[in-house]
Amino acid sequence: MSGNTPPIDPASAGIRPPGVAAPRPLGWGRFLLQFVSVILAYCLASAPPVLFFGMDSALGLGLSAVTSMAAGLFVAWLWLRSDRAVAEAWDLSLPASWPGTLGIAVASAIGIQLWFQLCAWLAHLAGLPAVEAGLVIKHVTESALNLVFWVVAVGWFVAGFGEELMWRGFLLDRLTRLPGIQGRAWLAVTLQATVFGLPHIYEGGASGIIVTGSIGLFFGWLRLRLRGNLWALVIAHALVDTASFLAAYVTTVYGQG
């Protein structure tokens, strides 16, 4: 993808039905207002479950992830609806081929898992902390019920649907329409990957940011390659988290015998 690659063209990709108005132009001021309000809603909605159940509670931490993502997505949806861009930013239309989409998703999930293993090995050689989410894994492995809850609520809703709708959907769509970035797809993809990676500092500091950011780069590139459709990204992301949760649970529970 070159620096002159045009942004996603939803109309030519068949996302915009005939007669539907094009999205309204987006300036930097309006974008910053949208982005800050989404992040603010996300952060504020994360607090009540943790305050009620406690940070050490698997239910509290899991529900915190769910409520924060739901609030962030709701505010993002309000902005996209106002800008007539919901269908284009959140393209969950039927893919041309479900077998092809599932094949891309599974191959991507496997590739990402291998990438995690390679990064862990490189981090070990460099003396850097490995990328890990210790608190999350602790809760996931406490019981089979916790495992199911985290796979469904966090692995699929928060990570699979939520993060792809938020970062590769809302944010990438907004960036590709901004003056100075519009028409420079690689810059838009890099910026969204950076924003996606930063919150993962809890997963090993700089290692968490770099590794997660690189996954964001891949998913951003994949969305452009798929002409905006998000299904392969959603499924791949959910599969990665599901596999990680299952592996941690099996290792913890059955590795104790």
Contacts in CASP RR format, 6 or more apart in sequence:
PFRMAT RR
TARGET T0000
AUTHOR 0000-0000-0000
METHOD contacts of the structure
MODEL  1
MSGNTPPIDPASAGIRPPGVAAPRPLGWGRFLLQFVSVILAYCLASAPPV
LFFGMDSALGLGLSAVTSMAAGLFVAWLWLRSDRAVAEAWDLSLPASWPG
TLGIAVASAIGIQLWFQLCAWLAHLAGLPAVEAGLVIKHVTESALNLVFW
VVAVGWFVAGFGEELMWRGFLLDRLTRLPGIQGRAWLAVTLQATVFGLPH
IYEGGASGIIVTGSIGLFFGWLRLRLRGNLWALVIAHALVDTASFLAAYV
TTVYGQG
1 185 0 8 1.000
1 186 0 8 1.000
1 189 0 8 1.000
1 221 0 8 1.000
1 224 0 8 1.000
2 186 0 8 1.000
3 183 0 8 1.000
3 184 0 8 1.000
3 185 0 8 1.000
3 186 0 8 1.000
3 187 0 8 1.000
4 183 0 8 1.000
4 184 0 8 1.000
5 183 0 8 1.000
5 184 0 8 1.000
5 185 0 8 1.000
5 186 0 8 1.000
5 224 0 8 1.000
6 183 0 8 1.000
6 185 0 8 1.000
7 176 0 8 1.000
7 177 0 8 1.000
7 182 0 8 1.000
7 183 0 8 1.000
7 185 0 8 1.000
7 188 0 8 1.000
8 88 0 8 1.000
8 172 0 8 1.000
8 173 0 8 1.000
8 176 0 8 1.000
8 185 0 8 1.000
8 223 0 8 1.000
8 224 0 8 1.000
8 227 0 8 1.000
8 228 0 8 1.000
9 227 0 8 1.000
10 16 0 8 1.000
10 87 0 8 1.000
10 88 0 8 1.000
10 91 0 8 1.000
10 228 0 8 1.000
11 22 0 8 1.000
13 91 0 8 1.000
13 227 0 8 1.000
13 228 0 8 1.000
13 229 0 8 1.000
15 87 0 8 1.000
15 88 0 8 1.000
15 91 0 8 1.000
15 93 0 8 1.000
15 228 0 8 1.000
16 22 0 8 1.000
16 87 0 8 1.000
16 88 0 8 1.000
17 87 0 8 1.000
20 84 0 8 1.000
20 87 0 8 1.000
21 84 0 8 1.000
22 84 0 8 1.000
23 83 0 8 1.000
23 84 0 8 1.000
23 85 0 8 1.000
23 88 0 8 1.000
23 177 0 8 1.000
24 82 0 8 1.000
24 83 0 8 1.000
24 84 0 8 1.000
24 85 0 8 1.000
25 177 0 8 1.000
26 83 0 8 1.000
26 174 0 8 1.000
26 177 0 8 1.000
26 178 0 8 1.000
27 177 0 8 1.000
27 178 0 8 1.000
27 179 0 8 1.000
28 178 0 8 1.000
28 179 0 8 1.000
31 174 0 8 1.000
31 175 0 8 1.000
31 178 0 8 1.000
34 76 0 8 1.000
34 79 0 8 1.000
34 174 0 8 1.000
35 171 0 8 1.000
35 174 0 8 1.000
37 75 0 8 1.000
37 79 0 8 1.000
38 72 0 8 1.000
38 75 0 8 1.000
38 76 0 8 1.000
38 79 0 8 1.000
38 166 0 8 1.000
38 170 0 8 1.000
39 72 0 8 1.000
41 71 0 8 1.000
41 72 0 8 1.000
41 74 0 8 1.000
41 75 0 8 1.000
42 68 0 8 1.000
42 69 0 8 1.000
42 71 0 8 1.000
42 72 0 8 1.000
43 68 0 8 1.000
44 71 0 8 1.000
45 67 0 8 1.000
45 68 0 8 1.000
45 70 0 8 1.000
45 71 0 8 1.000
45 72 0 8 1.000
46 64 0 8 1.000
46 65 0 8 1.000
46 67 0 8 1.000
46 68 0 8 1.000
47 64 0 8 1.000
48 64 0 8 1.000
48 67 0 8 1.000
49 59 0 8 1.000
49 60 0 8 1.000
49 61 0 8 1.000
49 62 0 8 1.000
49 63 0 8 1.000
49 64 0 8 1.000
49 66 0 8 1.000
49 67 0 8 1.000
50 60 0 8 1.000
50 61 0 8 1.000
50 64 0 8 1.000
52 60 0 8 1.000
53 59 0 8 1.000
53 60 0 8 1.000
53 63 0 8 1.000
54 60 0 8 1.000
54 61 0 8 1.000
55 61 0 8 1.000
58 139 0 8 1.000
58 140 0 8 1.000
58 142 0 8 1.000
58 146 0 8 1.000
58 149 0 8 1.000
58 150 0 8 1.000
59 149 0 8 1.000
61 135 0 8 1.000
61 136 0 8 1.000
61 139 0 8 1.000
62 139 0 8 1.000
62 149 0 8 1.000
62 150 0 8 1.000
62 153 0 8 1.000
62 154 0 8 1.000
63 153 0 8 1.000
65 153 0 8 1.000
65 154 0 8 1.000
65 158 0 8 1.000
66 153 0 8 1.000
66 154 0 8 1.000
66 157 0 8 1.000
66 158 0 8 1.000
69 157 0 8 1.000
69 158 0 8 1.000
69 162 0 8 1.000
69 163 0 8 1.000
69 166 0 8 1.000
72 166 0 8 1.000
73 162 0 8 1.000
73 165 0 8 1.000
73 166 0 8 1.000
73 170 0 8 1.000
76 165 0 8 1.000
76 166 0 8 1.000
76 170 0 8 1.000
77 86 0 8 1.000
77 90 0 8 1.000
79 170 0 8 1.000
80 86 0 8 1.000
80 89 0 8 1.000
80 90 0 8 1.000
80 170 0 8 1.000
80 173 0 8 1.000
85 173 0 8 1.000
87 93 0 8 1.000
88 173 0 8 1.000
88 228 0 8 1.000
89 169 0 8 1.000
89 170 0 8 1.000
89 172 0 8 1.000
89 173 0 8 1.000
89 174 0 8 1.000
90 165 0 8 1.000
90 169 0 8 1.000
90 170 0 8 1.000
90 230 0 8 1.000
91 228 0 8 1.000
91 229 0 8 1.000
91 230 0 8 1.000
92 229 0 8 1.000
92 230 0 8 1.000
92 231 0 8 1.000
92 234 0 8 1.000
93 229 0 8 1.000
95 101 0 8 1.000
95 226 0 8 1.000
95 229 0 8 1.000
95 231 0 8 1.000
95 232 0 8 1.000
101 229 0 8 1.000
101 231 0 8 1.000
101 232 0 8 1.000
101 235 0 8 1.000
102 232 0 8 1.000
102 235 0 8 1.000
103 232 0 8 1.000
104 222 0 8 1.000
104 226 0 8 1.000
104 232 0 8 1.000
104 236 0 8 1.000
105 231 0 8 1.000
105 232 0 8 1.000
105 233 0 8 1.000
105 235 0 8 1.000
105 236 0 8 1.000
105 239 0 8 1.000
106 236 0 8 1.000
106 239 0 8 1.000
108 218 0 8 1.000
108 222 0 8 1.000
108 232 0 8 1.000
108 233 0 8 1.000
108 236 0 8 1.000
109 235 0 8 1.000
109 236 0 8 1.000
109 239 0 8 1.000
109 240 0 8 1.000
109 243 0 8 1.000
112 215 0 8 1.000
112 218 0 8 1.000
112 236 0 8 1.000
112 240 0 8 1.000
113 240 0 8 1.000
113 243 0 8 1.000
113 244 0 8 1.000
115 211 0 8 1.000
115 214 0 8 1.000
115 215 0 8 1.000
116 131 0 8 1.000
116 211 0 8 1.000
119 131 0 8 1.000
119 207 0 8 1.000
119 210 0 8 1.000
119 211 0 8 1.000
119 214 0 8 1.000
120 130 0 8 1.000
120 131 0 8 1.000
123 129 0 8 1.000
123 130 0 8 1.000
123 131 0 8 1.000
123 207 0 8 1.000
124 130 0 8 1.000
128 206 0 8 1.000
128 207 0 8 1.000
129 204 0 8 1.000
129 205 0 8 1.000
129 207 0 8 1.000
130 204 0 8 1.000
130 207 0 8 1.000
131 203 0 8 1.000
131 204 0 8 1.000
131 207 0 8 1.000
131 208 0 8 1.000
131 211 0 8 1.000
131 212 0 8 1.000
132 203 0 8 1.000
132 204 0 8 1.000
133 202 0 8 1.000
133 203 0 8 1.000
136 150 0 8 1.000
136 154 0 8 1.000
137 245 0 8 1.000
137 248 0 8 1.000
137 252 0 8 1.000
139 146 0 8 1.000
139 150 0 8 1.000
140 146 0 8 1.000
140 147 0 8 1.000
140 150 0 8 1.000
140 245 0 8 1.000
140 248 0 8 1.000
140 249 0 8 1.000
141 147 0 8 1.000
141 248 0 8 1.000
141 249 0 8 1.000
141 252 0 8 1.000
141 253 0 8 1.000
144 249 0 8 1.000
147 245 0 8 1.000
147 246 0 8 1.000
147 249 0 8 1.000
150 245 0 8 1.000
151 241 0 8 1.000
151 242 0 8 1.000
151 245 0 8 1.000
151 246 0 8 1.000
154 241 0 8 1.000
155 238 0 8 1.000
155 241 0 8 1.000
155 242 0 8 1.000
155 245 0 8 1.000
156 238 0 8 1.000
156 241 0 8 1.000
156 242 0 8 1.000
159 237 0 8 1.000
159 238 0 8 1.000
159 240 0 8 1.000
159 241 0 8 1.000
160 233 0 8 1.000
160 234 0 8 1.000
160 235 0 8 1.000
160 237 0 8 1.000
160 238 0 8 1.000
160 241 0 8 1.000
161 234 0 8 1.000
161 238 0 8 1.000
163 196 0 8 1.000
163 237 0 8 1.000
164 219 0 8 1.000
164 230 0 8 1.000
164 233 0 8 1.000
164 234 0 8 1.000
164 237 0 8 1.000
165 230 0 8 1.000
165 234 0 8 1.000
167 192 0 8 1.000
167 195 0 8 1.000
167 196 0 8 1.000
167 216 0 8 1.000
167 219 0 8 1.000
168 192 0 8 1.000
168 216 0 8 1.000
168 219 0 8 1.000
168 220 0 8 1.000
168 223 0 8 1.000
168 230 0 8 1.000
168 233 0 8 1.000
169 223 0 8 1.000
169 230 0 8 1.000
171 192 0 8 1.000
171 195 0 8 1.000
171 196 0 8 1.000
172 188 0 8 1.000
172 189 0 8 1.000
172 192 0 8 1.000
172 220 0 8 1.000
172 223 0 8 1.000
175 181 0 8 1.000
175 187 0 8 1.000
175 188 0 8 1.000
175 191 0 8 1.000
175 192 0 8 1.000
176 182 0 8 1.000
176 183 0 8 1.000
176 185 0 8 1.000
176 188 0 8 1.000
181 187 0 8 1.000
181 188 0 8 1.000
181 191 0 8 1.000
185 224 0 8 1.000
189 217 0 8 1.000
189 220 0 8 1.000
189 221 0 8 1.000
189 224 0 8 1.000
190 217 0 8 1.000
192 216 0 8 1.000
192 220 0 8 1.000
193 213 0 8 1.000
193 214 0 8 1.000
193 215 0 8 1.000
193 216 0 8 1.000
193 217 0 8 1.000
193 219 0 8 1.000
193 220 0 8 1.000
194 213 0 8 1.000
196 212 0 8 1.000
196 213 0 8 1.000
196 215 0 8 1.000
196 216 0 8 1.000
197 208 0 8 1.000
197 209 0 8 1.000
197 212 0 8 1.000
197 213 0 8 1.000
197 216 0 8 1.000
198 209 0 8 1.000
200 208 0 8 1.000
200 209 0 8 1.000
200 211 0 8 1.000
200 212 0 8 1.000
200 213 0 8 1.000
201 208 0 8 1.000
201 209 0 8 1.000
203 211 0 8 1.000
203 212 0 8 1.000
219 233 0 8 1.000
219 236 0 8 1.000
219 237 0 8 1.000
220 233 0 8 1.000
222 232 0 8 1.000
222 233 0 8 1.000
222 236 0 8 1.000
223 229 0 8 1.000
223 230 0 8 1.000
223 233 0 8 1.000
226 232 0 8 1.000
226 233 0 8 1.000
END
